[in-house]
Amino acid sequence: MTHVWNFGDASPTTTLSSPNHTYATSGPYTITLITTNSFGCKDTLSQPINVFVFNPTATMDLICEGQTANLSATGGTSYTWTPAASLNNQFIPNPTGNPTVTTVYTVTIENNAVAPSCLADIVTTIIVNPKPTAAFSYTMNPCGGGVYLRCFNGKHHGLELGSSNLYRL
């Protein structure tokens, strides 16, 4: 006996007797099985199904110290973010946060649009980069119009500067 399965989603058919199939998107599909015996007799059965695909996601953000970060999760009907301390609202899909250090967040995403309810925990991170400190001193040229500038502990237009770097404007 041979079997030909058509899953109704434009994927290739299969001749396995008991296949598994994963759908990429939610929606209605019609599964069709054609069975042929050794005499060449065929029987066809089509069964409509409604598939729910649970594929939650979460994004990360990269900020400088003192900035606000945006987190985002999708795929659920409810969301719970932890830790909640630096977030504006831990129960929404897109909270904003103001962490002072790099923080790893876990979002529990639930989708109860179908029974049974689906749950997933996704880990994401807000990376907090330190702000540079801008520091300089200057000396006026007493003989005419110029200013001598000195940067301290920082970068100036992509160049690494130390305490002995002098620039004349």
N, C-alpha and C positions, 0 to 999 in steps of 0.2 A: 504494500500500500504506500502511496506517495501523498505528500501534503505540500501545498503551496499556500503560504501565508502572505497576505497583503495587509499592511498596517494602516493604510489610508493616509499616509503623510509624505508620499513621494519617495520614501526610502526603498531600497531594493527588497524584493520579495525573498523569502527564505523557504527552504524545503526541510528544515528541521521539524521533528514531530512535536516538540514542546519548546518553542523558542521563548526567549525574553526579549523585550523591546523597550527602549527608552525614547520618549518623545521630547523634542527640543522646546516646544511651546505648548501652553495650555490651549484647550479648545475641544470641539467635538470631532471625533474621528469615527470611521467605520472600518472595522477589522473584518477581512474576508478570508475564509479558509476553503480551499478547494481540495477535496480528497478524491483520489483515483485508486481503484482496486486493480488487481492483476488482470481482470477481464476488460479493463478500459472504461468501466462504469464510473461516473463522476457524481459527486454531491457537493453542493456549495452552500455555505452558511455565512451570512453577513450579520454582524452585531454592532450597533452603534454604541460608542462609549464617550464619556466626557472626561478628558484628562486634565488634571491640575498639576502644573509643574511648579515646584517650590525651589527657587534658585535665588536665595537672598544674597545681597552684596553689601559691603560697607567700604567707604573711602577713608583715606588718611589725609593729613594736612601737614604742611611744613611752614613754621612761622618763626619770627624773631621774638625774643623775649619782650613781653609787654603787649604783643598783638593778640587779636582774637582769631581763633581757628574755627573752621567749619567742618563738621562731621556729617556724614550722610549714609543712610542705610535704606535699602529697598527690598521689596518682596514680602512684606508682612502686613498684618492688620494691627499689630501692636509692637512696641519697641521698649526696651529697658536698657539704658546705658549705665555701666559702672566702671570706675568710680564716678559718682555724681557731683562731687564737691565743686569742681570748676566749670560745670555745665549750666547753661541757662534753664534747661528743662530735660530731665533724663528720660522722659516718656514720649518723646517725639522722634520722628525719623531723621530730623536734620538739626540737632542742637548745635549751638555755638559754645565754645569753651575758651577759657583764658588760663591755661595751666602755666605755672612758672617754671616747670621743668618738663622734660620729655615724659609723656604719660601714655601708658598702654591702656586702652579702653576695651571692654567687652560689651557687645550689644547682643542682647537676646531678642531674636526676631521670632514672632509668632504669627502664623497665618491660620486663622480659624474660619476662613471662607468656606472650607469643606470639612466634613467630619471624616476621620479624626483630625484634630488640630495638628499642624506641623510646627516644630520648634527647631531653631538653629542658633548656636552661639558663634559669633564672628569676632575676631580680635583685630583691632586696628590701632594705629598710633598717631598721636600728635607729637611731632618732633619740634622741640623748642631750641632754637639756636641762640647763643648769647649775642647781645648787642655789643658792637665795638664801642670803645670810648674815644671820642674825638678830643684831642688835647694838643695845643700848640702854644708856642710863645713867639714873640716878635721883638725885633729891635729896629728902630728907625735909623736910617742912614743920616747922620747929622750933616752930611755934606751935600745932600740934595735928593729929595724925592723918593728914594728907594726904601723898601721894607725888607728886612731879613726875617724869614719865617723858619720855625723849627717845629716839626711834628714829633710827638712823643707817643710811643707804644701803640702804633696804629699803622694803617695803610693809607697811602695817598695816591689816588688814581692808579691803583693796581701795583704800585711799587712798595716793597717792604721798607719801612723807614725806622731808623733808630734815633737815639738821642743826639747823634753827631751829624745828622743830615741837615744842611743849611740850604735854603733856596732864596734867591734874590729876585724880587719882582720889579 
